[in-house]
Amino acid sequence: MTLREKIESDIRDAMRSRNQARLDALRYLKNSILQAEKTAGKTLEDRGVVEIVARQVRERHESIQMFDQGNRADLVAQEKAAVAVLEQYLPPQLSQHELVELIQKVIAEVGATGIRDRGRVMAQLMPQVRGKADGALVNELVSQSLQSGA
């Protein structure tokens, strides 16, 4: 069963169980997938679907911060519930320790010596961690590793 089929199955299950919060999050996800497929002119594979899920999780985390600043606890709770639903469709996330080990390995492979080599490291690293780690965290850890190694 592909990830897209699982999402569609879970939409039906949410409708049967009358779980409106889950249903709303999944419908929004399905709509985003359909839009991406229409733009690409082809059906997305699991990797493409994971990228859309990761983008939505990132956007919802940003919304949570904004709603929290605006003292909208009701909307914060709603977004957190949606994030919990969406995170079920992401691959297991790398721990910070695993991420640092992978960064050190890529730095050695690329032969990076300083912060100026960050672009080369990121270009090699991001395909390996896409969907498994937050890009902002990866960027921060790469910068720290290159500064401490330089």
N, C-alpha and C positions, 0 to 999 in steps of 0.2 A: 504494500500500500504506500503510495507516495504521500509526501507531507501535505500536498494540496488535497488529496482525497481524505486524509485524516481530518483536516480542518473542516471539510464539508460534512463529514460524518459527525464531528463534534458539534457543528451547527444544528444538525437535526436532533442530536441528543439534548442540547441546551433548550431547543424549542419544546421537546417532549417533557422535560423536567421543569419548564417555565422559569429557567434561570436567566433573567433578563440581562443582568450585568455581563455574564459570560457570552450570551447571545449577541449583545451589542458589540463587544470587543471582537468577536469572531467575524461578525458581518463586516465590520470596518476593515478588518484584515483581508477578508475575501475580496472586498471591493478594491483595495489597494493592489492586490495580486492581479485582479482582472484588468485594472488600468495599466499596470506594468506590462502585462501580456499584450494588450491592445497596442501600446506604444512600441513594443519590441516586434510585434507581428508574429509572435510564436508563443507556444505554451512554455512556461517557465519550468525548469527542473528544480529539484529540492534546494540546490545551492542558491538559486535566485530567490526562492521563497524565504529561505533563511535570512537573506540580506534584507528583504522587506520587513520581516519580523523584527530583526535587529534595529532597523531604522525606526520602526514604530515604538519599540521599547525606549530607544534613545529620546525620541520626541516626547513621549509620555513622561519620562524622567524630567525633562526640561519643563513640561507643563506643571508637574508636581512642585518644582521649585518656585515657579511663578505664582501658582495658587497659594502656596504656603506663605509667600511674601505678602500676598493680598488677603491673608487671613480667611481663606475659603476652605475650611476644613472638610466641608461636604464634597467639594470637587477634588481635593487631595485624596480622600478615601476612594472616590470613584476611579481616579486615575491609577491608584495603587492596586485596586482590584483588577483593572484591565492589564496592568503590567504582570501581575501574577498569572493571569490567563495566558498572555503572550509568551512568557518565559518558558512555558511548557513545550514550546515548539522550537526552542533554541537548543543547539548541541550543548553538552556540559561545558561550563565555563572553566578556563584555565585559572589555577590559583596564582597568586602573585609570585610565589616561589617558582612554580613551573614557568611562568612568563619570564622571569629574570634569567632562569637557566637557558631558555630558548634565545633570549636577546644576546646573552654572552656567546652562545654558539654562533649566531648569525654575525656578530661583530667579528669573531675570529675568522669566519669564512670569508667575509668581505674584506678583512684586513683594515678595518676602520681604526683610526688613531685619535680622532678628535670629533668635536661637535660638528665640524664641517662635513663629516661623512654621514650625518644623520639621514639624509635623503636616500643614500644607497642602502643603508641598513633597513630603513622603513620599507623601501621598495621590495627587498628580499623577505622581510618579516611579515608584512601585512597579509599576503596570500595564505600564509600558514596559520594565522590567528583569526582570520575573518570569521565573525560569528561566534568565536570562542572567547573573545576578550574585547573590552571597550577600547576603541581607537585612541581616545584621549589619554587613557591610562597607559597604553602601549607607548605613545609618543613621549609621555612624561618619563617613563622608566628608561626608554632609549636615551633620552637627553641626560638623565642622571648617570647612566652607565658610561656614556661617552665623556661626560665631564669628569667623572671620578677616574676614568682610565687615562685621561689626557694629562 
